[in-house]
Amino acid sequence: MKQKKAWRVVKEVINEADIVVEVVDARDPIGTRNRKLERMVLESGKKLLIVMNKADLVPKEWAEEYKRRSEIPVIFISARERKGTGILRKELKKIAREIDKEKVKVALIGYPNVGKSTIINVLKGKHAVGTAPIPGYTKGKQLIRLTKRLWLLDTPGVVPIDDFDELVIKGGFPADKIRDPVSPALKLIRRILETRKEALTDKFGIKDFEGEEDILKKIGEKRGLFREGGEVDLEETARWFLREWQTGRFTLFSKDQEKKQEINWDFEEILGKVKEEEIFDPRRILWKFEDKLLEKLDNNKRVGILEVGEFIVGIATGFKKCDSAVKFLENLTGKSVVMSECFGKKWKGIIAILS
């Protein structure tokens, strides 16, 4: 019933508006665009504009390429940073000129948390010079005057999330409480492959794969998430992967990718023996594997991590300072270093236990 009611409100908004702005998160355009909504708008004969919010968090070149390939007009903005909102206002005025009405009404519609309300507040700003009630529309809703002809619906339309996997991917249900985390994880992986597969292949060092489940399996291998007997624990891997996405530690464009800093995933053999022999003291790990670790100590950043219960064993090399390596591991895992051992001279490495 809630779904039907939500879609009924969205339909009301579309019927009332002359221009519909679909607000999308630029970091996840496929996941936050809604094709059903777009069909409803186009079939109603209303003008449709896609606004990609949070564009400051994606590379400009990628944004321009996405805009070029889109069959629907796209504007990139960052409402929070007040960037691109002038271009949005200009585009709305341009579209309004094509509509033969004295009062052209604009509605913002999209999923929760994509920034609809922020954009409305930015557009209202000092340019909002009056309000008017909307006859026949939900009680209490008003129009905000932007220009002589352009008016803005003061409340956005919220697109409902229609299935449970989507609810999980959009952070509406905690990853740790999901009975079957594999299904939404595979759906998320499929979406990332369609949008920007490098986000997966580069971050996890995956070169060859046969499909979504194979990628999930390889991520589990990289994380050291195994069942007894050496088989990858797909469920635990899926939970970890979804948790990283929900908390924003893993996105299509990570901070490391924005800085174009190449990271090589390594040390699987060493970490495998660490787990097999149950060596969880950084000094003992260095003493046992020092020769192999020093062989890979240069200006190339290498990292390996292994989850053991509530702890993570991390190895990172290729840093000028030990503190930098510690911070790197903490940012990568979202955990805090509780024990560590630094090694190397010109280029340094760190072995750490994180919790």
MARNU-235448 format. One record per residue: residue in three letters; z negated, x, y of N, C-alpha, C in turn. Coordinates in steps of 0.1 Angstrom, whole numbers, plus 5000, padded with zeros to 4 digits. Layout:
% MARNU-235448
ALAZXYZXYZXY ...
//
This chain:
% MARNU-235448
MET500050084988500050005000500050095013 LYS499350205012499250295024500650345027 GLN501350385016502650445018503550335025 LYS503550215020504350105026504050085040 LYS502750085043502350065057502750175066 ALA502650295061503050415069504550415072 TRP505350385062506750375064507150255073 ARG506350145073506650035082506450075096 VAL505350155099505150205112506250305117 VAL506650385108507750475111509050395115 LYS509250295107510450205110510350135123 GLU509050095127508850035140509150135151 VAL508750265149509050365159510550385161 ILE511250395150512650415150513350305157 ASN512950175154513550065160513350055176 GLU512150105180511850105194512550215202 ALA512750325195513350445202514850435203 ASP515350515213516850535214517150675209 ILE516250765211516350905206515150935197 VAL515450985184514351015175514351165174 VAL513251225176513051375175512251395162 GLU512851455152512151495140511551635142 VAL510151635142509451765144509251835130 VAL509651955129509652035117508952165119 ASP508252215109507652345110508652455107 ALA508952535116510052635114509752735103 ARG508452745099508152835088508552775074 ASP508652645074509052575061509952455064 PRO511152485068512052375073512452285062 ILE512652335050513052245039511952155035 GLY510752215035509552135031509052035041 THR509352055054508851965064509951875070 ARG511251895066512251795069512251685059 ASN512551565064512451445055513851375055 ARG514551385044515951335043515951185044 LYS514951115039514850975039514750925054 LEU513850995061513750965076515050985083 GLU515751095080516951125087518051015084 ARG518050975072519050865068518750735076 MET517450705076517050585083517450585098 VAL517250705104517650715119519150705120 LEU519850775112521350775114521950635111 GLU521450575100521850435097521550335107 SER520550355115520150265126521050285138 GLY521750395138522650415150521950495161 LYS520750535159519950605169520350755169 LYS520150815181520450965182519251035175 LEU519651145168518651225161518751375165 LEU517551425168517451565172516351635163 ILE516551745158515551815150514951925159 VAL513651925160512852025168512052105158 MET512452235157511652325149510552395157 ASN509352345154508152395162507652525155 LYS506852595162506252725157507352825155 ALA508352825163509452915161509153065164 ASP507953085172507553215175507053295162 LEU506953215151506453275139507553315129 VAL508853295133509953335124510953425132 PRO511653515125512553595132513653525139 LYS514053565151515153495159516453485152 GLU516853595145518153595138518153485127 TRP517053475120517053375109517153235115 ALA516453215126516453085133517853045138 GLU518553145144519853115148520853085137 GLU520653145126521553125114521252985109 TYR519952935108519652805103520252705113 LYS520152725126520652635136522152615134 ARG522852725131524352725130524752645118 ARG523952645107524352585095523952435094 SER523152395104522652255103523652155108 GLU523752045101524651935104524151845115 ILE522851865118522151785129521751885140 PRO521851845152521451935163519951985162 VAL519752115164518452175162518052255175 ILE516752235179516152305190514952375184 PHE514852505187513652585183512652605195 ILE511452565192510452585203509052635197 SER508152665206506852695203505952615213 ALA505552495209504752415218503552485223 ARG502852545213501552615217501752725227 GLU502852795226503152905236503952865248 ARG504252735248505052675259506452745260 LYS507052775248508352845248509352745242 GLY510552725250511552645245511452495249 THR510352455255510052315258511052275270 GLY511352365278512352345289513652315283 ILE514052385273515352365266515352225260 LEU514252185254514052055247514251945257 ARG513551965269513651865279515151845284 LYS515751955286517151965290518151895280 GLU517851915267518651855256518451705256 LEU517251665258516951515258517651445269 LYS517651515281518351455293519851445289 LYS520451545283521851555279522151435270 ILE521351415259521551305250521451175257 ALA520451165266520251035273521450995281 ARG522151085286523351055294524450985286 GLU524351005272525350945263524950795260 ILE523750755264523250625260523350535272 ASP523950415271524150325282522950225283 LYS521850285288520650205291519950255303 GLU519250175310518550215322517250295318 LYS516650245307515450315302515750365288 VAL515750495286516050565273514650615267 LYS514350565255513050595249513150695238 VAL512250785239512250905229510950895220 ALA511150905207510050905198510051035190 LEU508851085187508651205179508051165165 ILE508751205155508351165141508251295132 GLY507351295123507351405114506051405105 TYR505951495096504851515087503551545095 PRO502351525089501151575096501151725098 ASN500551765109500251905112501551985115 VAL502651925120503752005124503852025139 GLY502951955146502751985160503351875169 LYS503451755164503951635172503151615184 SER501851605183500951565194501051675205 THR501051805200501151915210502351905218 ILE503551875212504751865219504751745229 ILE504151635225504051515234503251555246 ASN502051625244501251665255501951765265 VAL502751855259503551955267504551875275 LEU505351785269506351705276505751625287 LYS504551565284503951475294503551565306 GLY502651665303502251755314502251695328 LYS502651775337502751725351503951635354 HIS504851635344506051555346505751405344 ALA504751375337504451235334503951165346 VAL504651065352504351005365504050865363 GLY503750815351503450675350503550625336 THR503050505333503050455319503550305320 ALA503950255308504350115307504050065293 PRO503549945292503349895278504649865271 ILE504649865258505849845250505749705244 PRO506549605249506549475244506849475229 GLY506049405221506349385207505949505198 TYR505449615204505049735197503549725194 THR503049815185501649815181500749815194 LYS499749735193498749715205498249845209 GLY498249865222497649985228498650105230 LYS499850095224500750195226501550185239 GLN501850295245502550295258503750395259 LEU504450375269505550475272505150565284 ILE505450685283505150785293506450815300 ARG506450805313507750835321507850985323 LEU509051035318509351175319510251205331 THR511351115332512251115344512550975347 LYS513450945356513750815361514250725349 ARG515050795340515550715328514950745315 LEU514250865314513750905301512250875300 TRP511950805289510550765286510150805272 LEU508850845271508350905258507350815252 LEU507450775239506450705232505250795231 ASP504050745235502850835237502150865223 THR502550795212501950825199503050855189 PRO502950965181504050995172504050915159 GLY505150905153505250845140504950945129 VAL504050915120503651005109504350975096 VAL505151065091505851045078504851065067 PRO504750965058503850975047504251075037 ILE503351135030503651225019503751145006 ASP504951145000505251044990504751084976 ASP504651204973504251244959503151354959 PHE502451364948501251454947501651594949 ASP502751644943503151784944503351824959 GLU503951724967504151754981502851754988 LEU501951674984500551674990499951804989 VAL500051864977499451994974500052104982 ILE501452104982502152204989501852205004 LYS501652085010501352075024499852085027 GLY499052125017497652155019496752035019 GLY497251925015496451795015495451785003 PHE495551874993494651874982494352014977 PRO493152054976492752194974493352244960 ALA493852364961494552424949493552434937 ASP492252464940491252494930490852364922 LYS491252244928490852124921491952054914 ILE493152114913494252054907494252074892 ARG494451964884494451974870495652044865 ASP496852014870498052074866498652144878 PRO498252264881498852334893500252394891 VAL500652404879501952464876503152384882 SER503052254881504152164887504352184902 PRO503352174910503552194924503952344927 ALA503452434920503752574922505252604919 LEU505752544908507152564905508052494916 LYS507652384921508352314931508352404944 LEU507252464947507152544959508052674957 ILE508052734946508852844943510352804945 ARG510752694939512152644940512552624955 ARG511652574963511952554977512052684984 ILE511252784981511352914988512652984984 LEU513052974971514253024967515452974975 GLU515352844978516452774986516452815000 THR515252845005515052875020515253025023 ARG514453105016514453255018513853325006 LYS514653344996514053404984513453534986 GLU513853614996513253744999511753735001 ALA511253625005509853605007509053624994 LEU509753584983509153604970509453744964 THR510753774964511153894957510654024964 ASP510554024977510054144984508554154983 LYS507854044985506354044985505854084971 PHE506454034961505954064947506754164939 GLY507754224946508454334939509254284927 ILE509754154928510554094917512054114919 LYS512654194910514054214912514954124904 ASP514654104891515354014882514553904877 PHE515053784877514353664871515253564866 GLU514853484857515653374850515453234856 GLY514353214864514053084869512753084876 GLU512352964880511052954887509852994878 GLU509852944866508752984857508653134854 ASP509753194853509853344851509253414863 ILE509553364875508953424888507453404887 LEU506953284884505553264883504853354873 LYS505553374862504953464852504853604857 LYS505953654864505953784870504853804880 ILE504653704888503553704898502253724891 GLY502053654880500753664872500653804867 GLU501753864862501654004857501254094868 LYS501854074880501454164892500054154896 ARG499454024894498154004898497154034887 GLY497654064875496754094864496053964859 LEU496653854860496053724855496553694841 PHE495753744831496153734817495053654810 ARG495553584799494553524790494253624779 GLU493253594771492953684759494153694750 GLY494553814747495753834739496853884747 GLY496753894761497753954769498753864775 GLU498653734772499653634778499253604792 VAL500253584801499953554815499353414815 ASP498353394823497653264825498453194836 LEU499353114833500253044842499452954851 GLU498452884846497752784854496952864865 GLU496252964861495453044871496353114881 THR497553154877498553214886499053114896 ALA499252994891499752884899498752844910 ARG497452844906496352814915496252914926 TRP496353044922496253154931497453144941 PHE498653124936499853114944499753004955 LEU499352884950499152774959498052794969 ARG497052864965495952894974496452984985 GLU497253084982497753174992498653105002 TRP499453004997500352925006499552835015 GLN498552765009497752665016496952735028 THR496452855025495652925035496453005045 GLY497753015043498653085052498653235050 ARG498053285039498153425036499453465031 PHE500253365025501553385021502453285028 THR503453335035504453245042505853295040 LEU506853225045508253275044508353405051 PHE507653425062507753545070506353605072 SER505953695064504653755065504653855077 LYS503453895081503353995091503954125087 ASP503854155075504454285070505954275071 GLN506554155068508054145069508454145084 GLU507654085093508054085107508054225112 LYS507154315107507154455112508154535104 LYS508854475095509854545087509154665080 GLN507954645075507254745068507454735053 GLU508154825046508454815032507254855024 ILE506854765015505754795006506254794991 ASN505854894984506254904970505054864961 TRP505254764952504254724943504254824931 ASP503054884928502954994919501654994912 PHE501455094904500155124897499755024886 GLU500854944881500554854870499954924857 GLU500455044854500055114842498555154844 ILE498255214856496855254858495855134858 LEU496255034865495354914865495254844852 GLY496254854844496254804830495154884822 LYS495155014823494155094816492755074822 VAL492655054835491355024841490754894835 LYS491554794833491054674827490754694813 GLU491654764805491454784791490154864788 GLU489854964797488755054794487555014803 GLU487754904810486654844819485954944828 ILE486855014835486355114845486455044859 PHE485355014864485354944877484555014888 ASP484455144886483855234897484955314903 PRO485255304916486355374923486355524920 ARG485155584920485055734918485555764904 ARG485155684894485555714880487055694878 ILE487555584885489055564884489755684890 LEU489355734901489955844908489855974898 TRP488755994893488556104884489456104872 LYS489655984866490455974854491955974857 PHE492355914868493855904871494255984883 GLU493456084887493756154900495156214900 ASP495556284889496856354889498056254891 LYS497956134884499056034886499055974900 LEU497855954905497755904919498255994929 LEU497956124928498456224938499956244937 GLU500556214925501956234924502756134933 LYS502056014936502755914944502155904958 LEU501556014962500956014975501856074986 ASP502555984993503456035004503455925015 ASN504555925023504555835034505055695031 ASN505355665018505755535014504555455009 LYS504355335015503255255011503455184998 ARG502455214989502455154976501055084974 VAL501154974966499954894964499954834950 GLY498754824945498554754932497254684932 ILE497154564927495954484927495754414913 LEU494454414909494154354896492954264898 GLU493054134894491854044895491054054882 VAL489754074883488854074872487753984875 GLY487753864870486653764874486653734889 GLU485553754895485453734909485853854918 PHE486153964911486454084918487954114918 ILE488354204927489754254927489654414928 VAL490354474919490554624920491854644927 GLY491754724938492954744946493254894948 ILE494454934947494855074950495955064961 ALA495855144971496855144982497055294986 THR498255334988498555474992499555475003 GLY499655585010500655605020500155575034 PHE498855605037498255575050497755705056 LYS497755715069497255825076495655825077 LYS495155705076493655695077493155605066 CYS491955645061491355565050491055425055 ASP490555405068490255275073491455185073 SER492655245076493855165076494155105062 ALA493955185052494155145038493155035034 VAL491955045039490954945036491354815042 LYS491654815055492054695062493254635056 PHE494254715051495454665045495154585032 LEU494254645024493854575012493154445015 GLU492254445025491454325028492454215034 ASN493354255042494354155047495254095036 LEU495654185027496454145016495854045007 THR494554075004493853994993492953884999 GLY492653895012491753795018490353815014 LYS490053935008488653965003488054085011 SER486854115009486154225016485854335006 VAL486054465011485854575002484354595001 VAL483854614988482454634986482154774981 MET483154844975483054984971484455044973 SER484555164977485855234978485755384977 GLU486855444974486955594973488255634979 CYS488255714989489455764996489855894990 PHE491155924990491656054985492956094992 GLY493256224992494456274998494156345011 LYS495156425016494956505028495756445040 LYS497056495041497956445051498156295050 TRP498556245038498656105035497556065025 LYS496955955028495755915021495955785013 GLY495055775003495055654994493655604993 ILE493555484988492255424987492155344973 ILE491055364966490755274955489555194959 ALA489655064957488654974962488354864953 ILE487054814953486654694947486354594958 LEU487054474957486954374967486354244961 SER485654174970484954054965485053954977 
//
